[in-house]
Amino acid sequence: MKIIVGLGNPDEKYKNTRHNTGFMVVDFLAEQKGLTWQLNKKFNAEITRLRQGFGGQASSQILLVKPKTYMNNSGQAVRAILDYYKLLPKKLGLFAQKNIDLSKLLTVIHDDVDFDLGVFKTQKNRSAGGHNGIKSIITHLKTQNFTRIRVGVANPLLREKISPEKFVLEKFSTEEKKKLEKLMPEIIENTVKK
């Protein structure tokens, strides 16, 4: 099993904001594959499943996830899912081990103000870099060793006028949204085939 988490905020007022880029990417993938989201109260997340065969091998399951916990508490939903599927190795059978390598199991897609819109970067085993959703996941999993797809949302002209906290809650313009949508197939291919 592989888990792909898109980060964002669940309320309608956050739809199409820069901070919801992770939601937008996994929504795009689900739409392309004809998948339907279902609310899972146990995980406090919307989930859908994708079965994918690689190179003639038997199909493997990919769980797509949109936490409903709001960005700053994303780690709660991610931890609940990993615990449920018994994917976190335990120390002495009780506590999750620290600094375990989840990079082949867990991919998190999120907005990043350090990259211009139209750019994305795949990284593993990196600090939160000021992103509160990532910080929450690292805290709850006790490791930063997972795969991240950092999707650029920066617009230098707009970003200089407002604080980063307000900037990420701004909606994409129509032109910006088209630019992001054009990039999504490449992000998806990079994410699903890793």
C-alpha positions in Angstrom: 0.0 0.0 0.0 1.1 3.6 -0.7 -0.5 6.6 0.8 -0.7 10.0 -1.0 -1.9 12.9 1.1 -2.9 16.2 -0.3 -2.8 19.0 2.3 -5.4 21.8 2.6 -8.2 23.2 4.6 -11.7 21.7 4.4 -14.1 24.7 4.4 -15.6 26.0 1.2 -14.0 29.4 1.8 -10.5 27.8 1.3 -11.4 26.3 -2.1 -8.9 27.3 -4.8 -6.6 29.0 -2.3 -2.8 28.5 -2.5 -2.8 26.6 0.8 -5.2 24.1 -0.8 -2.9 23.1 -3.6 -2.4 19.6 -2.1 -6.2 19.1 -2.1 -6.3 20.4 -5.7 -3.7 17.9 -6.9 -5.3 14.8 -5.4 -8.7 16.0 -6.5 -7.3 16.2 -10.1 -5.9 12.6 -9.8 -9.2 11.3 -8.4 -11.2 13.0 -11.2 -8.8 11.6 -13.9 -9.4 8.1 -12.5 -13.1 8.4 -12.0 -12.8 8.0 -8.2 -15.2 9.2 -5.5 -14.2 10.7 -2.2 -15.7 9.3 1.0 -15.6 10.8 4.5 -13.9 8.4 6.9 -14.7 9.6 10.5 -12.2 7.3 12.0 -9.4 9.0 10.2 -11.1 12.5 10.1 -10.3 12.5 6.4 -11.8 12.1 3.0 -10.3 9.0 1.3 -10.5 7.2 -2.0 -8.6 4.1 -3.3 -6.7 3.7 -6.6 -5.6 0.2 -7.7 -2.6 0.5 -10.0 -0.5 -2.2 -11.8 3.1 -1.5 -12.5 5.0 -3.1 -15.3 2.9 -6.2 -15.5 3.0 -6.8 -11.7 -0.1 -7.4 -9.6 -2.0 -4.3 -8.8 -1.1 -2.4 -5.7 -3.4 -0.1 -3.7 -2.9 3.6 -3.4 -4.9 5.4 -0.7 -5.5 9.1 -1.6 -6.2 11.2 1.5 -7.5 14.7 2.2 -7.3 15.4 6.0 -10.4 17.3 7.4 -8.4 18.4 10.4 -7.3 21.8 8.9 -3.7 22.3 7.8 -2.1 22.9 11.2 -3.4 19.5 12.5 -2.8 17.4 9.3 -0.6 15.0 11.3 -3.6 13.7 13.3 -5.3 12.2 10.3 -2.1 10.9 8.8 -1.1 9.2 12.0 -4.6 7.7 12.4 -4.4 6.1 8.9 -0.8 4.7 9.5 -1.9 3.3 12.9 -5.0 1.7 11.4 -3.1 -0.1 8.7 -0.3 -0.9 11.1 2.3 0.8 9.0 4.3 2.5 11.8 6.9 0.1 13.3 6.6 0.0 17.0 9.3 0.0 19.7 8.7 -2.6 22.4 5.3 -3.1 20.9 4.0 0.2 22.3 5.4 3.4 20.8 6.2 4.4 17.2 9.9 4.3 16.5 11.5 7.6 15.8 13.1 8.6 12.5 11.8 5.6 10.5 12.0 5.7 6.7 8.4 6.1 5.3 9.6 7.6 2.0 8.4 4.6 -0.1 5.1 4.5 1.7 4.0 8.1 2.3 3.9 11.0 -0.1 2.6 14.4 1.0 1.7 17.0 -1.6 1.6 20.7 -0.4 1.9 24.3 -1.4 5.3 26.0 -1.1 5.9 29.8 -1.2 9.6 29.3 -1.8 8.9 28.2 -5.4 7.2 30.1 -8.2 3.9 28.9 -9.5 4.6 26.3 -12.2 7.5 24.6 -10.4 7.4 21.6 -8.1 10.1 19.6 -6.4 10.2 16.1 -4.9 12.2 15.7 -1.7 12.7 13.2 1.1 13.8 13.5 4.7 13.5 17.3 5.0 12.5 19.6 7.8 9.1 21.4 7.7 10.7 24.6 6.4 8.0 26.7 8.1 5.1 24.7 6.7 2.6 24.1 9.5 1.0 21.1 7.9 4.3 19.3 7.4 5.3 20.3 10.9 2.2 18.6 12.3 2.9 15.4 10.3 6.5 15.3 11.5 5.4 15.8 15.1 2.7 13.0 14.9 4.9 10.5 13.0 8.1 11.3 14.9 10.0 11.3 11.6 10.6 13.7 8.7 11.7 10.8 6.5 8.8 10.7 4.0 8.4 12.0 0.5 7.1 15.5 -0.1 6.0 17.0 -3.4 6.5 20.8 -2.8 4.3 22.6 -5.3 5.3 26.2 -6.0 2.6 28.8 -5.4 4.6 32.0 -5.3 3.7 35.1 -7.3 6.5 37.6 -6.5 4.3 40.6 -7.4 1.5 39.6 -5.0 3.7 38.0 -2.3 5.6 41.3 -1.7 2.4 43.1 -0.8 1.0 40.8 2.0 2.4 38.5 4.7 3.1 34.8 3.8 0.3 33.7 6.2 -2.3 35.8 4.3 -0.7 35.1 0.9 -1.3 31.4 1.1 -5.0 32.0 1.9 -5.5 34.1 -1.2 -7.4 32.4 -4.1 -5.6 31.7 -7.3 -6.4 34.0 -10.2 -8.0 32.3 -13.3 -4.7 32.5 -15.1 -2.7 31.1 -12.1 -5.2 28.2 -11.7 -4.8 27.3 -15.4 -1.0 27.3 -14.9 -1.3 25.0 -12.0 -3.7 22.7 -13.8 -1.3 22.5 -16.7 1.4 21.2 -14.3 -0.8 18.7 -12.5 -0.4 15.7 -14.9 3.4 15.9 -14.4 3.0 16.1 -10.6 0.7 13.1 -10.7 3.0 11.0 -12.9 5.9 11.9 -10.6 3.9 11.0 -7.5 2.1 7.8 -8.5 5.1 6.1 -10.2 7.6 6.8 -7.4 
